[in-house]
Amino acid sequence: MKMNSEHGSLGFIKAKSGKSKNKILDFSANINPLKYSGLKNLLLKNIDSVFYYPDTKNKKSTKSLAGYLKVNPENIIVGNGTSELIYLIAHTFNPKSALIPVPTFSEYERAMNAINGKIHFLNLEGENFKFPADKAKKFKNDILFLCNPNNPTGNLLLKKEEIYKICQNFSIVVVDESFMEFVNDEEKQTFIHEVEGKNFIVLRSFSKFFGLPGLRLGCAVADKNIIEKLNAHLNPWNINSLASETISEILNKYNRQTIEKFKKRTYKFFDKEKKFMSNELTKIDNVKIYNSVTNFLLIKIPFNSFAFVQKLFEKNVFVRDCGNFRNLGNNYIRICIRSRKDNEKFINKFTDVLNELEKF
């Protein structure tokens, strides 16, 4: 069967292929494989919340997120994942034009297309996908979408001081920090505390680091005047009761120690496993691994990525085909980091497919 290269498509592929989900190693979704302590018990504890309507103003989850991120509740809006917030920003401010560095997350482009906005694409440059700040300054657009760290390249596009230099050219600067919690020096890189009185909207996701993609929870942090405008356009009951109650318990002030331990365990895990994967893949001829500050790696392969992904799937390994990312060729794939056992399986299957394709 033909593989769908869009994000979040593994469930569809499992259904269409007839393969059991337990047989497929999913290296396509950039989710933390480590589980937060007692997560299933928290979900079960709050399961009865689904019998009641959620709070239309999301007061409980907003307060919990504000405490966790160390910002004021008036500076936060909660969304059904960061994707909802990206579209909410587009519809609220209705920008006529946008600057989007590429390759990057596809929802920025889709959100602008949804409002018939004009898009200027700015190609990231060189083998390290560097953000061309000088070129960005020449654009006069209503909005800039900046994925930092960037998906799918895994690098930090800009540091704080660099963003300040270009932000004056835009009415709104959206800094998507969905993967920022995987960065060891997160506090030095995040814009989360720089929003007051500024034109920044910082996005955070709880799908990636906490491994909760199914709960659909994200938030935007911005100046209170921006948050008020976004709230005026927000759909009621956009966060389900189970998500609101569970995230509130996870981020409860009494769990701060548990969260810090979870972060340290996560950093240690990814430092070790990412190094292992990079070292093993670097040994393979004609394969390039890109440096990443996140939980995933971009890989350049010597074959067509579509065919390569198909072959891997036949061996029950699913990776992200990056052929549909702008400013990337059709020989890039993206993989997440999993357990050592799974990573070793991936290396073996990856090598097998390379050898098979070389024979043709």
CORKAFEN-V754909 format. One line per field, one symbol per residue. burial: + if it has 9 or more other C-alpha atoms within 8 Angstrom, else -. A space follows every 10 residues. Layout:
burial = ???
//
This chain:
burial = ----+---+- --++------ ---+++++++ ++-------- -++--+--++ ---+---+-+ ++++++++-- +-+-++++++ ++-+++++++ ++-+++++++ +++++--++- +++-+-+++- -++++---++ ++---++--- ++++++++++ +++++++--+ -++--++-++ ++++++++++ +++--+--++ ++--+---++ ++++++++++ +++--+++++ ++++--+-++ --+---++++ +++++++++- ++--++--+- -+---++--+ --+++-++-+ ++----++++ -+++++++++ +--+++-+++ +++--+++++ +++-+--+-+ ++++++++-- -++--++-++ --+-------
//
